Amino acid sequence: MRPHTDYIKMKDLKGGYLYHIYARNASYGIWVPKKESFVISRIKFSENFIFEEYHWDCKTFATVQPLKEIEKSPFEVEDIVADHTREEGKTIYFRYKNEEKLLEYLNKFEGSRD
């Protein structure tokens, strides 16, 4: 991934806002400051799910460069959290609170993707 020189720094981002981003798996994401990440809609193996990618200036797994603020999302940052559930005492599943609504909102901006 080739970095942009004019991306928005973490200190200038607003929690819960939607940004146009340059990233591996999406073009739009909601900034979650506590995790230094963007919540995105990701498609892999024909499955559409919520995923997180981290700001370019983050210490680990830096993959996102925010380029433009779009709008305040309808979600509060505190509500963008993963719920962890166990099934049969072995497997841990990560589901986001309001996952369907988050996906619906993000997919409106992503448009149709292959």
C-alpha positions as CSV (number, residue, x, y, z in Angstrom):
1,M,0.0,0.0,0.0
2,R,1.5,3.3,-1.1
3,P,1.0,6.0,1.6
4,H,-0.7,9.3,0.8
5,T,1.1,12.3,2.2
6,D,-2.0,14.3,3.1
7,Y,-4.0,11.9,5.2
8,I,-5.8,13.0,8.3
9,K,-3.8,12.4,11.5
10,M,-5.5,10.7,14.5
11,K,-5.6,13.8,16.7
12,D,-7.7,15.5,14.0
13,L,-10.4,12.7,13.7
14,K,-13.8,12.8,15.4
15,G,-15.1,9.7,17.1
16,G,-18.2,8.2,15.5
17,Y,-17.7,10.1,12.2
18,L,-17.6,8.4,8.8
19,Y,-14.5,9.0,6.7
20,H,-13.5,8.3,3.2
21,I,-10.5,6.1,3.7
22,Y,-7.6,4.6,1.7
23,A,-7.4,1.0,3.1
24,R,-7.0,-2.6,2.1
25,N,-10.6,-3.7,2.4
26,A,-12.9,-0.7,2.3
27,S,-13.3,2.9,1.1
28,Y,-15.3,4.1,4.1
29,G,-15.0,3.6,7.8
30,I,-16.3,5.0,11.2
31,W,-13.5,6.2,13.5
32,V,-13.3,4.5,16.9
33,P,-10.6,6.5,18.8
34,K,-10.2,4.2,21.8
35,K,-9.1,1.4,19.5
36,E,-7.3,3.7,17.0
37,S,-9.3,1.9,14.3
38,F,-12.0,2.3,11.7
39,V,-15.0,0.0,11.7
40,I,-15.6,-1.1,8.1
41,S,-17.8,-3.3,6.0
42,R,-15.7,-6.1,4.7
43,I,-16.5,-8.8,2.1
44,K,-14.5,-12.0,2.2
45,F,-15.5,-15.4,0.7
46,S,-18.9,-13.9,-0.2
47,E,-19.5,-13.0,3.5
48,N,-20.3,-9.4,4.5
49,F,-19.2,-8.6,8.0
50,I,-17.9,-5.8,10.3
51,F,-14.2,-5.6,10.5
52,E,-11.6,-3.2,12.0
53,E,-8.6,-1.7,10.3
54,Y,-6.1,0.6,12.1
55,H,-5.0,4.1,11.4
56,W,-1.7,4.5,9.5
57,D,-0.1,6.1,12.6
58,C,-1.1,3.3,14.9
59,K,1.8,1.2,16.3
60,T,0.4,-2.1,15.0
61,F,-1.4,-3.3,11.9
62,A,-1.5,0.2,10.3
63,T,-3.6,-0.1,7.2
64,V,-5.9,3.0,6.9
65,Q,-5.2,6.5,5.8
66,P,-8.3,8.7,6.3
67,L,-8.7,11.2,3.4
68,K,-11.9,13.1,4.0
69,E,-14.6,13.5,6.7
70,I,-18.0,12.6,5.3
71,E,-20.5,13.0,8.2
72,K,-21.4,12.2,11.8
73,S,-22.6,8.6,11.7
74,P,-25.9,7.6,13.4
75,F,-23.8,5.5,15.9
76,E,-22.3,6.5,19.1
77,V,-18.7,5.3,19.6
78,E,-19.6,3.5,22.8
79,D,-22.1,1.4,20.8
80,I,-19.5,0.2,18.3
81,V,-18.3,-2.7,20.3
82,A,-17.9,-6.4,19.7
83,D,-19.8,-8.9,21.8
84,H,-17.9,-12.1,22.5
85,T,-20.0,-15.3,22.8
86,R,-18.8,-18.8,23.3
87,E,-20.4,-21.8,21.8
88,E,-19.8,-25.3,23.1
89,G,-17.2,-23.8,25.4
90,K,-14.6,-23.7,22.6
91,T,-15.3,-21.3,19.8
92,I,-15.4,-17.6,20.3
93,Y,-17.6,-15.6,18.0
94,F,-17.3,-11.9,17.6
95,R,-20.5,-10.0,16.7
96,Y,-20.9,-6.3,16.8
97,K,-23.8,-4.6,18.6
98,N,-26.1,-3.3,15.9
99,E,-24.1,-5.2,13.3
100,E,-26.9,-5.3,10.7
101,K,-27.5,-1.6,11.0
102,L,-23.8,-0.8,10.9
103,L,-23.4,-2.9,7.7
104,E,-26.5,-1.3,6.1
105,Y,-25.1,2.1,6.8
106,L,-21.6,1.4,5.6
107,N,-22.8,-0.5,2.5
108,K,-24.8,2.6,1.4
109,F,-21.5,4.3,0.9
110,E,-19.5,1.4,-0.4
111,G,-22.0,0.8,-3.1
112,S,-21.9,-2.5,-5.0
113,R,-18.7,-4.4,-4.7
114,D,-17.6,-7.7,-6.1
